[in-house]
Structures are given as C-alpha cells and as structure tokens.
Amino acid sequence: MVDDNLDQLAAKARSELRQSLEVRPPEVGRLAERARARRRALVGLAAALVTVAVVVPLAFRDGGEGTQITAGPAQEGSNANLLRPGESRPLARAPLAGRSTMAAVWTGRQMLIWGGDGPNGQFADGATYDPRSDAWTLLPASPLSARNAPAAVWTEDEVILWGGSSSSGDHRDGAAYNPATHRWRSIAEGPFSSAGRPVGLWTGSEMIVLAGFNSRDAAAYDPATDTWRTLPELPGQLQAPNPVAAWANEEVFAVLQSTGPSPTGPPRLVSLRPDSDAWSSEGDLPAGQAVLSSNDDALLVAAGSESFALVGGERREIAVAPEGVAVGNTPSVWTGTELVLWEGDTASAIDPAARTWRSIPAGDSSRRTQPAVVWADGVLLAWGGFPDHADGVMLRPPAPQASNDQPPTTPSRQEIVVEFVDLRGRVVALALPISLADGFEIVEQDAGLAVDGTSWRVDVTRTIEPAAVATEKCAPAPSAVVGMVGSWTLTFTGDQITARNCELLRSQIASFEQQPNGFLMYRGRGTIGPIDGPDALADTAASRLYLFHRNCSEPSETRTPSGLTIARVHDPARGATLTVLCSTANDLELWIEAPQWPSQEQLDAIAVR
Amino acid sequence: MERRQSKPRGLAFEAFYQREYAGAVRLAFVLTGRRDLAEELAQDSFLTCLRRWEQVSEYDDPRGWLLRVLTNRCISSGRRHLTELRLLIKLRRERPPGPSISEPSDRLWGAVRELPRRQGQVLALAFVEDLDVRQIAATLGIGEESVRTHLRRGRAAIAARLEEERDDG
C-alpha cells in the first residue's frame, strides 16, 4: 500500500517536473565557451588558493616609498597560509616508528598513516597528522593484522584500507576508519588477495582495487552495500615496483609493464569503464616509470622524462623534464594546478596549463623511498620512507610560473578579474573587474565572500578623478598592474595580490604582528561596531578587530547566520569606500579600500599585548 | 517498461544533446535541489560527453553513460565541483527561477536528496527517469542486487520521512 502510494506520488511528481521545469539547451558551441569561462574563474581561484591568499588577512609592512599591503592566505580551510611559497618545515615528531610503504590518505583535515614496513617487519598501527596544529594523534587499534602497502582511499566519510602484504603472505581483508567516530569497521573480504602493492581508486561511489604488480585481478568495493564485484582482468601486469592508476573521466587508467621482448620496453596505458567487459589500450608510454593523475576531464601522464595530458583520447604534450629529472619510483600529488613529484632530496612540478616542468625546492635533503606523501589543501605533507625515516616535512611549492604561451598582462581597456578561493568547502572570492579608461574608472568593484556555500556581493559604480589617485607618489608596481582602486594600486603577480597605498604612514605599522605565513596582520579584541558615527568601534570579548573608520556615512552592515560580517562604509567627501568582511568564527577578513587610516592611539587602544 | 532507446547509427551529438538535455537537467535538479546548479552540471556532463563523443556514440547506451556521469557529478565525486559551481553561480547576479512544483512533490524530491549518495542516485533514476532495476544497474555500473537493496532501503527511508513530515505538519 505504502509502495503503491509512493509510486503514485513519484509518477505525479515526475509529471509535474516535466511540465514545470522548462529548459532550453544552450547552443552546443556555447557549452565549451561556458565551461572555459567557469574554468578560467576556477583556475584563478584554485591558483589563488594554493599559492596565495584565500582570505585576505591584510599585511602591512614598510614598502619603501609607500606602504605595502599584501594579501595572505587563509586562516583555515586552506593550509597554504602555513608557509610561504617555496618554504618548508619539519613535522612534529610522530608517535610512530620509522617505516616505508605505508598507507597514506588526506581526509580533508588530516593525513592518515597506517601500516607499513620497518626493519623488524610490518606495522599494524597508525596515526593522523593535523597540519594546522602540527600534532599527531594515534589511531585506535584496527581489525587488520600488520602489513605494508594496503590500498587506501578516502570516501569523504571513511578511509578504506584493503589488502597489502606481510611476512605471513598477501591479504584479502580490509577495514574502514571513520574519523568522525574514531572507529574502525571490518569490510567484506575481497574476491582475491592483493599481490604486490595493490592500488585503490575512489570513483565517488566505489573503491576500485587493482590487486598489484604480481596479478591481473581487479574488483570494485561498494561501501554502501559492503559488497564486491569483480572487474575484467587487466591485459597485463601492473608496472612495478610502483604500480600506478588513476580515476579520470569516469574511467580507470592504469600503466602496465612492457609486454614486448625487452623488460625495459615501453609500458602501456590501458583504461576501463567500470561497467564494460574489457580494458582498452591507450597506447604505449615513454620508457621508464610513469605516474598518473586526474585533472578534471584530462588524465595527466608523466613517464620517463615526458609528460602529456590525455583528453578525449587525444594526447597533448605538456613539457619535458628539466635536466637531470625523470619520473622514478616517485610519489606524486596533484595540487589543483600542478603535478608535484617528490623524493625527499629532489622535487619537480608539472603544470599542464603553463606547459612547464620545473625543479622545485624539495624541503628536505635525504632521499626517501616509498614515503607517505599527500596533498593537504595548500601544502605537501611527506613522512617516513625507506630507510625507516620517522620524520616528515611540510612543503609549500613555489608559485607556479606564468605560462610561456600567454602574453604578459598589461593594463588595458579590458575587464580583469582576480578571484581567490578556498576549495575545501569554505570559499572566499574577491573579484575586481576593472576597466582602465582615461584616467582610472572603476566600472565595477565586486567583493564576494562565500563561506560554506553562502556568498555576498557588494557592487559599486563610481568614477575616480585621475587627480585623486596618488599613484605618482608610489614606487613602480613590481609587476603587471591590474588596476587601481581608490588610492590603491593592486597588482596580481600570480602568487599574490599586492596593494600599495601612498597615504599610509609608517608609524602606524608597528601595531601589526608578524604571522607565521610571513605576513603582518593586526589582531585585536574588537569587532565591527555600530558603524553609525565617527570613530565607530566596539570592543567585544573573544573576537578580533577588523575595521574602524572615521567620519563615515551611508553605513551598512549585514550579519550573517554563520557569524560572518560584511560591512561597507562609503565616504563621499573623500570619494572613498572601505569594505570589510570578517568573521569572528572563521577568522576571515578582507579589506579592499582604506584611504582613511586609524590613528596610532586607536591601534594601541585595542591591540592585544 | 523498456525505455532504453537503441543506439541510432551515426547518432549525432547535436540530436542527442537536444533530446536528452531537459531530462538531464530534471535529474540533476532532483539530486541537487537547484535549477541553476542542475543546468551547470548538465552542461558540464554534456561537454564531457561531447569531448568523448566518438567513443561514447559507439556505446550501446550513450544516454546511460551520460546519466552516470551526471549522477556522479551531482553526488559524491563532484563535491568539490559542486562547491565551485555554487560559488560561481552565486557570484552571478541572475538566477533562473526554480520550477513551480507542488508541496508533496517538493517533499518527495527533498527526501530523495537526503538519502545516502548511492541510494539517492538509484531512487532518482527510478523516480525521475522511470528506469527499472536492470536499467539502473546498467546506468550506474553496479549489480542488480545492489540496485534492489538500494531501492528497498531508499523507498523505506522516503516513506518514513514523508510519514514523519505528515505527522509533524
């Protein structure tokens, strides 16, 4: 009866939906155009996340001829602000013995390490590392026996481990760990045992498992039903000793050992749609070890000293390795913009957009074999590795290079958009479409802040007289000038946005404290006050000061349910606008224009000492 | 009911796109609850399809492939993608109006969205696309027994949810 009612309701709802949701498809030609527009924005956002500033804690430092404000990375959400581009630092001492070939997964907040191989055998323990607190936490005992190299994936709910090997043989059991409950559960046994470093891939609903380089077996595990299904056998054995596979474009890609007469012959790339009955060959790869990564609709491949993207079956060359660099038995991580290969004492980065492959500082001096390496939302985390390292390193890769294919950005009569985002759920964006006409006309100034899927926009249309812009007092911009906002010169260099303002006084800088990321940010015990009069400022406990402005008019303030505040104050007498977004809950802040600066007394009065 | 259409020879993408677009948006709408997001996801999925059209058009069921890509993007594998799209959509000024649907229908689709990811995909394909067990299994690339399990559990959860709302309301 209930079933019948549900079917009737569904039929009615379906019919209603067909009638009420009328949509017309855009022209086919516009699909790619629209996607490109989205991607352009997102690439900018992603690049900003990785290298720049997500939330824009303003930093104030002596800029020589003027005072420089540099946008810094996020306080949370992104970990990029933990280090400057190119910097590294050691991880806190782990509660685990040194090891290699352990499972390593980034869960969105922590790097989870479990199992592995040491001088006295395998391990059955593990721990998580939180880069923001630089702290380790031991995992509870798992239902699995000691082993190395289990396949591991993060499902966004659980870390699933399967297979692996130990002195007692290869394993076919697995377990899932839920960080929210700190509990393990056993999962159904696989249809076969792993055989030489299994590979795990998460498709969004299933864990695809390739048994290892001593086997051709493949299967898929569905955590929702705790069931396995076998997949077609691989047409060859996975590349050894570092088998690699990737999930890209709804297909599994894997690299097979050479099937030719020479064991050093070219490896082969194969693919499988999980519902099909056979693997397809995607052609040979350059000789040598390969690594794979998924980048949106493309598969990225680095093999030997070559790299390319596979898009719709078509190979697009990216770049060749720099002198002395080649893919070895190398862990790799996709940062959102680059494929970083890391071996402890050497590292390189492949940027498919800029079509570059460059050596980068590795942040360590010891070669490590089979360490744990994960990309942790802005920084690379590496730990362990043969010979039994028990230490680790956090590395923020240097800012990506500009593409050689792109013309330099120059001020022109065009709309320019600079956006920032934290791609880890909390998103912050700043958009400044600016048109540089005669003088400096701000056609539109947008400030958008989105947190947990909620955003705000502020729109301003006004004209600034060229005479009111004191650019001539400022030092030349260090690189491409992208626009003028009020008395600020904004430059975007690909890894940071910089604002220079001639009107700030050096004597007012002292109250800002140095942040770990190298930026300076003011901290205080205050919040945006009732912006309804001169010197508006209200101290509140357990909050931080973000804004004060004198002689304001047309105040506006909106307090959001999630604790965020956006406040804008426009001062027509000065033709200036000050915009602040802040959150006492999330430590977000964004200052766009601040032509009128507080006095030293005000700063002293509220500074945390 | 057999709804799967046999693959026309030399199926042109344009015709496929025109024929399937509205249905894809409806399915994405049910899974996301947002019309603008549904259109973005549908367009992204068609673009992926277009890029691989030479291969996809040779599949027995290009529509099934499209629906799988779309449902995966709507659910878990597209979480980051969804976040990004939501941001971009919010940064735009215009927002298309949502469909005008009755409260019972709205509650039903809301209940589908609250299901666990795989169950939600299965129930959406059943309710929106009217696919049977075999078709859903083929579309999602999972076993028919898994589909039956998801259908059974999903339907029970939806019925309980609707019952609960009726009691509350």
Interface residues (C-beta under 8 A of the other chain):
Chain A: V2 D3 L6 L9 A10 K12 A13 R14 E16 L17 R18 S20 L21 E22 V23 R24 P25 P26 V28 L31 A32 R34 A35 R38 A41 L42 L45 T155 E156 W202 T203 G204 S205 E206 D222 A224 T225 T227 R229 N249 E250 R273 P274 D275 D297 V311 G312 G313 V421 L423 G425 V427 A429 A431 D446 G448 A450 G453 T454 S455 R457
Chain B: F13 E14 Y17 Q18 Y21 A22 V25 R26 F29 V30 R35 E39 E40 Q43 D44 F46 L47 T48 L50 R51 R52 E54 Q55 W65 R68 V69 N72 I75 S76 S77 G78 R79 R80 T83 E84 L85 R86 L87 L88 K90 L91 R93 P99 S100 I101 S102 P104 S105 L108 W109 P116 R117 R118 Q119 Q121 A126 F127 V128 D130 A138 L140 G141 I142 G143 E145 S146 T149 H150 R155 I158 A159 L162
